Structures are given as C-alpha cells and as structure tokens.
Amino acid sequence: MRRIATALVLIPTVLYVIFLGPGWLLATVVCLLAVACFHEYAGIAAAQGMEFPKWAGQAMGLVFLLTPQPDWRLLVSFAFLAMAVAMRVPDLTRAMPSASAMMLGLLYVYGAWRCAFLLRELSPWWLFFATGLNWVGDTAALYSGKAFGKRKLAPVISPKKTWEGAAGSLVFSMIFGAVLLCRALPDVAIGHAVALSAATNIAGQVGDLAESAMKRGAGVKDSGNLLPGHGGWLDRLDSTLFTLPVVAFYLGWVGWR
C-alpha cells in the first residue's frame, strides 16, 4: 500500500516538472535527485570498503551537472582531484579503490542526470519517454514474471527476476514506446521508435541489475529508506540512470540533436 501511495504522489509531480515546470524547477529537481542518488551510492561503496569523502564527490558532480558545456578536460581534472583526495585515506591500500569509486559515481549518477537537461531541451516528450518507459517496463516485468516466470534471469544478483518477466517488460515497453513516439513526435519513423524503445528497455533492465549487484556486494537490501515501499532514491531511479544516456546517445547517433 505504501508503494502505491508513494507512486501516486511521485508520478503527477514528475509529469508536472517534465511538461509544465519552468527550467529552474527542472534544474532544482534534477540536482536534488542527483545529490540523493550519489549519497546512497557512496553509502554502498563505503559498505564495500571503498569509502570516499562525499562532499568532494558531490561538489565535483554538481559542477559537472551545471557547467554549460563540459568537455573531456573537466573530467580529467576531476580524476586528478579524486586521486588527490584519496591520498587522505588513512589506509593507502584503499586509496585507488576510493578514487575509482568516486569517479564511477560521478559519471554513473551526475553524468546520467546531465542527459535529462539535453532531452528536455529537445522536447519534454523525449524526457518523458526515457523515464516513462521504465514505469511501463517495471510493471510489465512484475506481472509477466508472476504469471509466467519460471527461469531465473540472474539468480545470484536478483533471485526474483525471471527471463519471462524480462521478455514481458521488453514487449510492453516496445509497444508503449512506439505508440508514444509516433503520436507525440510524428517525425520519428516507426523503425527508430521500436529500436529505441527496445534499446532503452534493455538498458533500464541492465541498470536495475547493476544496482542490485552493487547492493548484493555490499550486503544491503535497499540503498536507502526515504521512499516508503520503494527503498531509496537509487533503488527507484537505477533504471533511469541507464536509460537517460542511452536515449541521448541514440538521438546523437541518428543526428536528431
């Protein structure tokens, strides 16, 4: 019940921010979500012995997120800073894992959320597509898995997930994505709509498994407890962190930006 209540609050809020909210509101929400996700990611890393100063990672992440036109030189500078900060780790055998975990989190969380700005700039429908596809896919996977699930998809990482659930997620996401794009963005050819929907759904499922693998390695059930019935923000948005870049990369690859 708490899970449904949380969703009933979050979904209208997300829709308002995507379609009706001013740019400053989107930027504020994205920054808050990125900070929350990175905070929980840092906790998972610390549980695996890769603790790093959260303030340093958050500061670099926000700079990367809000810099108008970042390029590779900024990321190289962040790598240097992460290594410099890691030298303060009392146990120097953990210095390299600490710096590596910080840089991974910066790209994983803040790099993904930066793509939200690009998609909203192109069209609010692209941002809705990249996020909404996850809602459809998660729901389809749940019910398909319950109805038909027999073969485990990743028993070590996530024992409840099945190949049948994953297939149901893919099929319904492709239908939803194709219909949405062809109606909301009629310039998108049906072939591109289907291919992008499939790629986005697969990316989202991989993102979900990737976060589950990190939690499994850290020995934690949820990344946090801020969302009743959903765990933490990273638990709720792990798929989105993979789908946002995939949609942005695809649009760049086909020359739509």
C-alpha positions as CSV (number, residue, x, y, z in Angstrom):
1,M,0.0,0.0,0.0
2,R,2.8,2.4,0.8
3,R,4.4,1.6,-2.5
4,I,1.2,2.6,-4.4
5,A,0.7,5.8,-2.3
6,T,4.3,6.9,-3.0
7,A,3.8,6.3,-6.7
8,L,0.6,8.3,-6.7
9,V,2.5,11.3,-5.3
10,L,5.6,10.9,-7.5
11,I,4.0,10.4,-10.9
12,P,2.0,13.6,-11.1
13,T,4.9,15.5,-9.7
14,V,7.2,14.1,-12.4
15,L,4.7,14.9,-15.1
16,Y,4.4,18.5,-14.0
17,V,8.1,19.0,-13.8
18,I,8.7,17.5,-17.3
19,F,5.9,19.1,-19.2
20,L,4.8,22.3,-17.3
21,G,7.6,23.3,-14.9
22,P,10.0,26.1,-15.7
23,G,13.6,25.4,-16.4
24,W,14.8,26.4,-13.0
25,L,12.4,23.9,-11.4
26,L,13.7,21.0,-13.6
27,A,17.3,22.0,-12.7
28,T,16.4,22.1,-9.0
29,V,14.7,18.7,-9.0
30,V,17.5,17.1,-11.1
31,C,20.1,18.5,-8.7
32,L,18.3,17.2,-5.7
33,L,17.8,13.7,-7.2
34,A,21.4,13.6,-8.2
35,V,22.6,14.5,-4.7
36,A,20.3,11.9,-3.2
37,C,21.4,9.2,-5.6
38,F,25.1,9.9,-5.2
39,H,24.7,10.0,-1.4
40,E,23.2,6.5,-1.4
41,Y,25.8,5.3,-4.0
42,A,28.5,6.5,-1.7
43,G,27.0,4.5,1.2
44,I,27.0,1.3,-0.9
45,A,30.6,2.0,-1.9
46,A,31.6,2.5,1.8
47,A,30.0,-0.8,2.7
48,Q,32.3,-2.5,0.3
49,G,35.4,-0.8,1.7
50,M,35.6,2.0,-0.9
51,E,34.7,5.0,1.3
52,F,35.4,8.4,0.0
53,P,34.6,12.0,1.1
54,K,31.0,12.5,-0.1
55,W,31.4,16.3,-0.1
56,A,34.2,16.1,-2.7
57,G,32.2,13.8,-5.0
58,Q,29.0,15.9,-4.6
59,A,30.9,19.1,-5.3
60,M,32.5,17.8,-8.5
61,G,29.2,16.2,-9.6
62,L,27.3,19.4,-9.3
63,V,29.9,21.3,-11.2
64,F,29.8,18.7,-14.0
65,L,26.0,18.7,-13.9
66,L,25.6,22.5,-14.1
67,T,28.5,23.5,-16.3
68,P,27.0,24.8,-19.6
69,Q,29.4,23.0,-22.0
70,P,31.6,20.5,-20.1
71,D,34.3,18.6,-22.1
72,W,36.8,15.9,-21.5
73,R,39.3,18.2,-19.8
74,L,36.9,18.8,-17.0
75,L,36.6,15.0,-16.4
76,V,40.4,14.7,-16.5
77,S,40.6,17.4,-13.9
78,F,38.1,15.5,-11.7
79,A,40.1,12.4,-12.0
80,F,43.2,14.3,-10.7
81,L,41.1,15.7,-7.8
82,A,39.7,12.3,-6.9
83,M,43.3,10.9,-6.7
84,A,44.4,13.9,-4.6
85,V,41.5,13.5,-2.2
86,A,42.2,9.7,-2.0
87,M,45.7,10.4,-0.6
88,R,44.0,11.4,2.6
89,V,42.6,7.9,3.2
90,P,44.3,6.5,6.3
91,D,44.8,3.1,4.7
92,L,46.6,3.7,1.5
93,T,45.7,0.3,0.2
94,R,42.2,1.8,-0.2
95,A,43.3,4.9,-2.0
96,M,42.9,3.6,-5.5
97,P,39.5,2.0,-4.9
98,S,38.4,5.2,-3.2
99,A,39.3,7.4,-6.1
100,S,37.9,4.9,-8.6
101,A,34.6,4.6,-6.7
102,M,34.3,8.4,-6.6
103,M,34.8,8.8,-10.3
104,L,32.5,6.0,-11.2
105,G,29.8,7.5,-9.0
106,L,30.3,10.9,-10.6
107,L,29.8,9.5,-14.1
108,Y,27.1,7.0,-13.1
109,V,24.9,9.5,-11.3
110,Y,25.7,13.0,-12.4
111,G,26.6,12.1,-16.0
112,A,23.3,10.3,-16.4
113,W,21.3,13.2,-14.9
114,R,23.0,15.7,-17.2
115,C,21.3,13.9,-20.1
116,A,18.0,14.9,-18.6
117,F,18.7,18.5,-19.5
118,L,19.5,17.6,-23.1
119,L,16.4,15.6,-23.6
120,R,14.1,18.3,-22.1
121,E,15.8,20.9,-24.3
122,L,15.0,18.7,-27.4
123,S,11.4,18.0,-26.3
124,P,9.7,17.2,-23.0
125,W,8.4,14.1,-24.7
126,W,11.9,12.7,-25.0
127,L,12.5,13.1,-21.3
128,F,9.1,11.6,-20.6
129,F,10.0,8.7,-22.9
130,A,13.3,8.0,-21.2
131,T,11.6,7.9,-17.7
132,G,8.1,6.6,-18.5
133,L,9.4,3.6,-20.3
134,N,10.8,2.4,-17.0
135,W,7.4,2.6,-15.3
136,V,5.8,0.5,-18.0
137,G,8.7,-1.9,-18.1
138,D,8.8,-2.4,-14.4
139,T,5.0,-3.0,-14.2
140,A,5.1,-5.4,-17.1
141,A,8.0,-7.3,-15.7
142,L,6.2,-7.7,-12.3
143,Y,3.0,-9.1,-13.7
144,S,4.7,-11.2,-16.5
145,G,7.0,-12.7,-14.0
146,K,4.2,-13.6,-11.6
147,A,2.1,-15.1,-14.4
148,F,4.7,-16.9,-16.4
149,G,8.1,-16.7,-14.6
150,K,10.0,-20.0,-14.4
151,R,13.6,-19.4,-15.5
152,K,15.7,-17.2,-13.3
153,L,17.3,-14.3,-15.1
154,A,20.1,-13.5,-12.6
155,P,19.7,-15.8,-9.6
156,V,22.8,-14.5,-7.8
157,I,22.1,-10.9,-8.3
158,S,18.3,-10.7,-8.1
159,P,16.6,-14.1,-7.4
160,K,13.1,-12.9,-8.1
161,K,13.7,-11.8,-11.7
162,T,12.9,-14.2,-14.5
163,W,13.5,-14.3,-18.2
164,E,9.8,-14.4,-18.8
165,G,9.4,-11.2,-16.8
166,A,12.2,-9.6,-18.7
167,A,10.6,-10.6,-22.0
168,G,7.2,-9.1,-20.9
169,S,8.9,-5.9,-19.9
170,L,10.6,-5.7,-23.3
171,V,7.5,-6.4,-25.3
172,F,5.2,-4.0,-23.5
173,S,7.9,-1.3,-23.4
174,M,8.3,-1.5,-27.2
175,I,4.6,-1.2,-27.7
176,F,4.3,1.7,-25.4
177,G,7.4,3.5,-26.7
178,A,6.4,3.0,-30.4
179,V,2.9,4.4,-29.8
180,L,4.1,7.3,-27.7
181,L,6.8,8.4,-30.1
182,C,4.8,8.0,-33.2
183,R,1.9,10.1,-31.7
184,A,3.9,12.7,-29.8
185,L,6.8,13.0,-32.2
186,P,5.5,12.1,-35.6
187,D,8.8,12.8,-37.3
188,V,10.2,9.7,-35.7
189,A,10.0,6.7,-38.0
190,I,8.3,3.6,-36.7
191,G,11.6,1.6,-37.1
192,H,13.5,4.1,-35.0
193,A,10.7,4.2,-32.4
194,V,10.7,0.4,-32.0
195,A,14.5,0.1,-32.0
196,L,15.0,2.9,-29.5
197,S,12.2,1.5,-27.2
198,A,13.9,-1.9,-27.2
199,A,17.4,-0.4,-26.5
200,T,16.0,1.8,-23.7
201,N,14.2,-1.0,-22.0
202,I,17.2,-3.3,-22.1
203,A,19.4,-0.5,-20.7
204,G,16.9,0.0,-17.9
205,Q,16.8,-3.7,-17.0
206,V,20.6,-3.8,-17.0
207,G,20.7,-0.7,-14.8
208,D,18.4,-2.3,-12.3
209,L,20.6,-5.4,-12.2
210,A,23.7,-3.3,-11.9
211,E,22.5,-1.5,-8.8
212,S,21.3,-4.8,-7.4
213,A,24.7,-6.3,-7.9
214,M,26.3,-3.4,-6.1
215,K,23.9,-3.8,-3.2
216,R,24.4,-7.5,-3.1
217,G,28.2,-7.0,-2.9
218,A,27.7,-4.5,-0.1
219,G,25.3,-6.8,1.8
220,V,22.5,-4.2,1.9
221,K,18.9,-4.7,0.9
222,D,18.0,-1.2,-0.1
223,S,20.1,1.9,-1.0
224,G,18.1,4.0,1.5
225,N,14.7,4.4,3.2
226,L,13.5,7.8,2.0
227,L,10.7,6.4,-0.3
228,P,8.1,4.3,1.6
229,G,7.7,1.0,-0.1
230,H,10.4,1.7,-2.7
231,G,13.6,1.9,-0.5
232,G,15.9,4.7,-1.5
233,W,16.1,7.1,-4.5
234,L,18.8,5.0,-6.1
235,D,16.5,1.9,-5.9
236,R,13.7,3.8,-7.7
237,L,15.9,5.5,-10.3
238,D,18.6,2.9,-11.0
239,S,17.0,2.1,-14.4
240,T,16.6,5.8,-15.3
241,L,20.3,6.3,-14.8
242,F,20.9,3.9,-17.7
243,T,18.0,4.9,-19.9
244,L,18.7,8.7,-20.0
245,P,22.2,8.3,-21.6
246,V,21.0,5.6,-24.0
247,V,18.2,7.8,-25.4
248,A,20.6,10.8,-25.5
249,F,23.3,8.8,-27.3
250,Y,20.8,7.3,-29.8
251,L,19.5,10.8,-30.7
252,G,23.0,12.0,-31.3
253,W,23.9,8.9,-33.3
254,V,20.9,9.4,-35.7
255,G,21.6,13.1,-35.9
256,W,18.4,14.3,-34.1
257,R,20.4,16.8,-32.0
